[in-house]
């Protein structure tokens, strides 16, 4: 899952080398913390959060196959 988020984020931002995904695993859920450069925050979130919502939807669909709940957080 974290590789998927990283590939999507790197394709969107201007500074792909500053994309970092931290994975925090629990028993039934996984939290993916997406960290990008400050200048790229708007590109990852999108207008009214549409891109962030799309990223979360894709990851959620992929996680359903594994039977886990995945939460994507965009942090600074």
N, C-alpha and C positions, 0 to 999 in steps of 0.2 A: 504494500500500500504506500509506504513512504517513497518508494522509487517513482510510483505513478504521480504523486503530488509534486515531486521534484521535477520530473520531466515536463509536466504541464506548466509549472511556475517558470522554469527556465525558458520555455518557449514564449512566454508573455513579456518578461521583464527586459530592461535595457542592460542590466548588470547581472548576467546569469551566474557569475562566479560568487556572488554574495547570497545566493539562495541556499538556505539551510533548513533541513527538516529533522526535527527531533521527535523520536517515537517513545511514548510512555504507555506501557502495556499494563492492563489490568486483567482480571480473570475473564470478563465477558466483553470488555470494551478496550479500544485503543484510541489514544489521543495523539494526533499528529500536529505538532506545532510548526507552522510554516513561518520562516523568518526571511524577510527580503530587505533590500536597501530601502532607506527612508524615501528616496525619490520614486521607488517602484511600488509603494503601497497603494497608490491610486489605481495603478494598472492591474494589480492583483485583485483588488476589491471591485473595481468597475463602478459604473453608474448605478446608484441605488443598490449596490451589492450584488449585481447580476452575475459577474464573473466568479465571485466568491461562492455564490449559491450554486453555480454550474459545477465548480470544482468539487464542492461537497456532494452534489448529486452523483457525479461520476464515481467518486470514491465510495459512496454509500452503496451504489450498485455493485461495484467490485467486491465490497466487503460482505455483501449478502451471500455470495457464493461460499465464503469461508465461515459463515455463521457468527460473525462478530459485528459489534457496533463500533463504527469509526466516527470520531469527532475531529474535524479539521478546524484548528484555531490559527488565525493569522496574528502574529505578535510582532512587536518592534524590537 
